[in-house]
């Protein structure tokens, strides 16, 4: 509403066409699915499905780093979800890939997604997928959870998500 001297004199609305945003979302999911399928068609036993680093690639001789690597190797045998917390540039994805490659999931997909790089209103459909008819223009697309089934889904910058989606 537009008020002048406490009297309503008009109103305005901001409208945003989400057609292009939805098309971009469909393209992202389609490309991720193509990448996943391409990796599965390669029969290379050394192919770690996107995770190329192991604990041997993590350099550091301090007691703290050695303890972190030892604990991370133990965690790799767990089926529980893992939360890795640290400042930007501290090697969270490096540790995530190393844990993936040391686990029984090593021959399954490793998918890394930077949550801060995606529009908030598309995150749910990107993570969980869409079904045809669920909303206007929706197509059957698997989400990242489905694409990473049996493997590892690394959600980088998860703290940038709305608390309800976290």
Secondary structure, 3 states (H helix, E strand, C coil): CEEECCEEEECCCCCCCCHHHHHHHHHHHHHHHHHHHHHHHCCCCCCCCCCCCCHHHCCCCCHHHHHHHHHHHHHCCCCCCCCCCCCCCCCHHHHHHHHHHHCCCCCCCEEEEEHHHCCHHHHHHHHHEECCCCCCCCCCEECHHHHCCCCEEEEECHHHCCCCCC
